[in-house]
Amino acid sequence: MSAPDNSVLRPAVVTPTEVAVLSAASGARIDLIGEVTEKTEVTGVSLRAQHVRTGDLFAALPGSKVHGAQFAADALAAGATAVLTDRAGRDIVEAIAGPIDCAVLVHPRPRQVLGELSSRIYGQPSRRMALVGITGTSGKTTTSYLTEAALMAAGHSVGLIGTVETRIAGIRQPSALTTPEAPELQGLLAAMLEQGVDAVVMEVSSHALELGRVDGSVFGIGAFTNLSQDHLDFHPTMRDYFNAKSLLFHPDSTVHALRTVICVDDEWGREMARIAGENAVTLSTGDTAAHWHAGPSDVAVDGSQTVTLTDPAGDTFTMTVPMPGRFNVANALTAVAIASVAGVATAVAIDSISEVAVPGRVERVSRGQDFLAVVDYAHKPAALEAVIETLRGQTSGRIAVVVGAGGNRDTGKRPLMGEAAARGAELVVITDDNPRTETPSEIRAQVLSGAHAVAASERPDGAEAVREIGDRAEAIRSAVAWAQPGDVVLIAGKGHEAGQEIHGVKHPFDDRIVLAEAIEEILTERSVPSTDGPARSRRHD
């Protein structure tokens, strides 16, 4: 048995909870194995045996391939004092526990009660802080960073939980999931609270809402950005996808937010506002009636935007959005509205977001080249369309897009990714994203089918044949070599990610680093005189 994974953040001090209390709170039956009683105490909770610490409740849940109870012996040997499982898991525990004593909490649907039990074990931390949950297909990360900045500017000690990283009291660590599993989330919230955090901003995925990862959390504010096709490998339909998101807003949901902020620029947002009812604070960057409005954007050379905001009282403010794209105006307006609901003065919120940088979101990479190079996390059709449209407004030159699609994910969006790229860019290079366990060439073929379906008349003037280069680094070099002064090179899909998963193995790979290296190589090549005559042309057709 390996040592416990101490990278899983937990509070240093936890008041013990008796299993009898957990039983009463969840309705789980208590079965006692060996010399233990209902007064057995629990001081933590873990979903994975390798994370177990002394005094833990081990959550042994049924899985698609193996039952978590199969790992109960390891968990008990590591110091777990109790196990939460179903009836089948209880039988497994009794068979493999051997001489180790333990209390077993038996519930027909253990995952359903895991979040609430985790919260109770860690002292219900979300009830003692301002917890902001942000959900939507796109914009969660950017809105989270902007909201964090606004709350910090108002004097709050803020925690951040999301796709890129988790931040607590200056400590940064990578995030494996957009929203952690329930035991890890509640332990993390308690650790943040222990270290003086009084407000937490977190991204809330549809998976987290559907699978109960945020159960036991009390959201003071819930925010909705937008909805477009994604995750249809998990949700059968867009309606199912929407319904999962709506759990954060529906008054009958056990995790509904006490106050809500909803962007009503799309029909999904307008429906979400109707579900939330009078509780909803709405915002729009268009003509839809809403409490908050953003006027047209005045775009600077560096891509930043100046926008006039109108608040619910009709007062106007000038806001600088440090990133390009109308979608980022919506993200910024959402953050300002969240901050306002949280009691932050609008002027303070606006001032705080003017220089926020979000990793891998329309992130510029510059090595002195005479073309614009950008890395963006756009891995959904609507997001890719939006970022290409944004970059089109920043250049009089051409656009190259390097893009792929992730493996073991929604296959229906793959042709749509290719189509979006082909409609928007003069050069499209289809490459590998994170193939995971799928065959890379098969994924590329699906993306290519969408790109090839776009008629020549529907592509930009001067568009070139779509390229297929499986090696992502080579694909990036190809696009960089193609670029001329004033052009744009967009590397889409992975953004902040520092690895590429191929055949189930994650290899180090950061689009920003590879793009920078490719630019440096091309600049070096273009500066070296040819031995056959004049210096090499800057044109690489």
PyMOL commands that set and color helices and strands:
alter all, ss='L'
color gray80, all
select helices_A, chain A and resi 19-26+49-51+68-77+87-96+110-121+125-128+140-153+182-194+206-211+238-246+267-279+326-341+346-352+381-392+414-424+440-452+456-458+472-482+511-527
alter helices_A, ss='H'
color red, helices_A
select strands_A, chain A and resi 17-18+29-33+41-42+44-46+56-59+82-85+102-106+130-135+158-161+165-168+171-174+199-203+221-224+259-263+280-284+292-299+305-310+316-321+363-364+372-376+399-403+427-430+467-468+488-492+499-502+505-508
alter strands_A, ss='S'
color yellow, strands_A
deselect
rebuild
show_as cartoon
